[in-house]
């Protein structure tokens, strides 16, 4: 069953991998309804009740928020996550990792030209060593303003079961709009129990696109999109995520990480920043452009980094895709 969503429609969502019987049934309204719903979150206080939320905990002394991504890269870890592929080049050094993240994702989302990228990777894999079930690799959701996705490919995958959701609004990036839709799906289907969303991005070639990605990370927190579900952005050689105000435990496994890391303020000066586990720790310091930021910091022997901050701050960790913790395949 395939579906094209349009204004005023209400449909039953089925995963694209289903053949006759759907693996999931998600009630999904039209895109306008999803946007209106997520916009309403901006005017409400408190967190959204999604898997991983901390509702009911004391606001005076909440526990540190844990950011653990090792399970996402473990083929046998049993993590339940969504993979979102943007229109970013997938370099040879991370093809196997991206394919594995796509294959194991509970929800597969291709954003506009990201459809060309991920389906090209699926076809490359199929032509080299083959795939067990190509139908299971079809995107559950294809979204965007469709200025870069191949029309023929969109139509072909619609016929094979992908849910196609046009998002023509030009006031937001396709990345932001895809998170609005994903947020709506998770609100309507709490049984999905998604613990994380990993987004496949890239460092280039355009600097404004990189700033657009970081902007969406901030909008995600400002609008309470996805609630407390962790959002990780996987770049060419790094993984990053936005730390909202509060205490955090950041997983930095030796089997995955590279050598460097950083804490970068974007939205405003980040005050009261304290860290533990880094070579050059911060102690109740203010980070801001034009003054002090933490770049090219180094890891120590510990694998759990502690960070406390009073304002949003971006955490960046380099990765080593040749490390033993990453999925290794001879198919690429």
N, C-alpha and C positions, 0 to 999 in steps of 0.2 A: 504494500500500500504506500503510495506516495502522496504528498500534499503540497500544494502551493498555498501559502497563507496570504490573505488579503484583508483589507479593512472590513470589519464587521463579521469576520468568520470565526468560528469556534470549532476546533477539530480535535480528533484523538491522535495523539502522537504515537508513532510506532518506530522502534529502532530500525535502521536501514538493514541491519543484519538479519532481521526476522524473515523467515520464508514460510508464509502461511500462518504462523502463530507468532505474535509479537513477544519479544523478551521484556519490553517495558510498555506501559501504557501511561502516557503523560498527557494531562489536560493542558492544552496550550491555546490561549486566546490569541488574538491578532497582535501584531507588533505594537500598534498604538496603545493597546491595553497594557502591554508589558512596560512600555515607556511611562505611561501614566502611573502605573503601580510603583515603579522604582523612583519616579520623581516624588511620589508621596512620602517615600522614606526619608527624603532630604529634610522634610519639615517636622519629622517625628524625633523625639528623644528616645534613647535606649536602643538596644541592639535588636536585630531581626532574629526570630527564632528559627535557626537553621542548624543542621548537624554541626557540632563543635561549638555552639554558642555557650556563653557563660552567664545566661540569664539566671537570676536567683542568687548569684554570688554577691558577697558584700562589696559595694562600690568603694569602700574605704581602703580595703587591702586586697585587691584581686590578685590571684596567683599569676606568675609570669606566663605570658603567652608562649607556647612552644611551636617552633618552626622546624619540623622534621621532614626532610625530603628524601632521605636515604631509601625509604620503602618504595618510593615512586620508581626508582631505578633498579629495584630488585625484582627480577622476573618471578620469584617465588615468595615475595613479601606479602601478597594478598591485599595490596593497597587498592582502595576504591577511589578513583579520581576521574576527572574530565581532562581531555587534551584539546587545546584550542590552537589551531595552526594559522598563523598570519601569513601575509604575502611576503615572506622572507626567504632568502636563499638558504638551502640546507646543504652545508658544506660536507665534503666527503668524510671528514673526521667525526662527524656526529650523525651520519645517516643511519647507522645501525641503532643508535640510541633513540633517535626520533621515531624510527619505524617501530621499535619496541614499545615506546610510550603510546604510540597510536594504536598499536595492536591490542594492548592490554587495557586501554581506557574504557571506562564504563559508559561514558558519553564522548562521542567524537564530533568536534565542531571544526569546520573549515570556513575561514573568513575570507570571502571574496577571492582574490588571487591566490590565497593560501590553498584553495582547492586544486589549482594547477600544480602547486608545489607538492602537496602530499600525495595526490593521485599519481603524479609522475614518479614519486618514490615507490609507491605500491607497484606500479608497472615495472619499474627497474628491478625491484626485488623479485617479482614474478618471472621476469625474463632470465634472471641469473640462476637462482636456486629454487624458484617456485614458491608459492604460498599455499597453505593447506586449504584455506577457505576465503577466497577473494570477497565474497559477499559480506563476510564479517568485518571487512576493512572499509566498507562504504561509509561515508560520513552520515551520522544521525541527523546533523543539522548543517546546512550551507546557508550562510547569511552574508549580507553586505549590500553596497549599492550597485554591485556587479559592473564596475567600470574596468575590472581587470580579469575576472574569472572568464574562462572560455565558455561562451554560450552553448556550444555543442556538448561540452562536458557536463555543464549544469543540467542540460536537458536529459542527457544519458543517465546521469545518476538519479535524477528525479524519477525516471522510469524504473530504476532499480531499487527505489525505496527511500532515498534521501528526502528529508523535509526541507523545502526551499523557502527561506524567509527573506524577502527583499527589505532592505532598510535604507530608503532613499534620503533620509534626513542628512543634510550636509553640515549641520551645526556640531556634530560629534563624529569622531573617527569610527570606522567599522569595528575596531577593537572594543571601544566603549559600548557600542550598540549591541555587540554580541554578548557582552557581560550582562547587559540589561535583560536580554532574552534568557540567558542561562540562569540568572537570579530568579526570574519568574518561574522557570521550570522547577527549580529546587524548592521554591515556596509551595508550589502546587503538589510536589511529589517528595515529601520528606523521607519516604521509604527508600529513596535512592542512596541516602547516607554517604554522599560524596564527602571525602575528607580533605580534598585539595583539588585545585585547578592548576594545571601547568600549561603555560602559554609558550609556543615556539615562536620566538622573535629572531632578530638579527641586529648586528652592530652597524650595518650599512646598507646601501652606500650613502644615504641621506641623513644628515645630522638632525634635520627637523623631524624626521620620522622617529628617531630615537627619543627626542624630547616628547613627541606625541605619545609614545609608549609609557614614558614616565608620568606624563600628565594623566593617562588613564589609571595608572596605579593609585594616584592621589584621588581621582574621582571615585574609584572603587571604595576607598575608605570614607570619603566625604558623604557619599550617598548610601553608605552601608550596604552596598551591593555584595551579595554572597554571604552576608552576615559575618560569622567568624570562620568561615571556610577559607583556608590559606590559599593565596594566589602567588604562584611562583612564575617568574619570567625567565625562560631559558634563552640565553643569547649565544653568540658564536663560541665564546670561550668563558662565559660567566653564567652565574645564576644570581638573580637579584629579587628582592621583594621589599615592600614598604613597611616600615615599622611604625605603627601608630603610637601616640603617647602611652607610656607605661613601661612595664618590665617585660623582658623577652629572653628566651633561651633559644639560641640559634645553633642548629646542628651543623657541624663542619667535619664530616667524616674524612679520615685520611685516605680512604679508598676512592674518594671522589674529588676532593678539593685540589686546587692548584696551590700556588705559593702566596698569592696576594689577596687582599680584601680591602674594603673601604666602607666608610659611613659618610653619606653625602646629603646635606640638607637642600631641598629644592623649593618647597612651598614658602618657607620663611626660616629665619634663624632657628636652629634647634638648640634649645637651652637644656641645661641639666643633664648633659650626656655623660654617662659613666659606662665603662666597659670592663670586662674581665676576660682573660684567656687570650689576649692579643699581645704581640711583642711590644707595641706602644699603646698602652691603655689610656683611656680618657678618664678624668676625674671631675665630675660635675662641671664640665666645660660647655661653652657655647660654640657651636659650629655654624658658620655662615660664609657665603661667598664674599671675597674681599678681605676676609680675616683668617679664619682657620677652618680647614676641612681635613678629613682623614682619608688620604689616598695612599696606595702602595703600602698599606699596613701589612703585617705578616702574622701568620698563624704560629702558635706554639704547639706543644705536645697535646694539649687538651682538645677534645672534639665537641665540646659544648661551650659556646661563647655567650657570655652574659652582657646584655645591654639594657640600660635604663635611660629613658628620654622623656622630656616634657613636651616635645613637638615631633611631628612626623619626620622620619629620616630614612633614606634609602640605604639598605644593606646590599653590598655587592661582594660576591665570593667568586674568585676564579675557579675554573674546573680543569681537570685533566682527563680528556676523553679517552686517553690511552691507559688510564689507571684501571686496576683490576675490578673496581666496583661497578664499572659501566658494562652494559650488555655488549658482548663481543659476537660478531657474526661474520661469516665468510661470504655473505651474500652481497657485500658492497665493496 
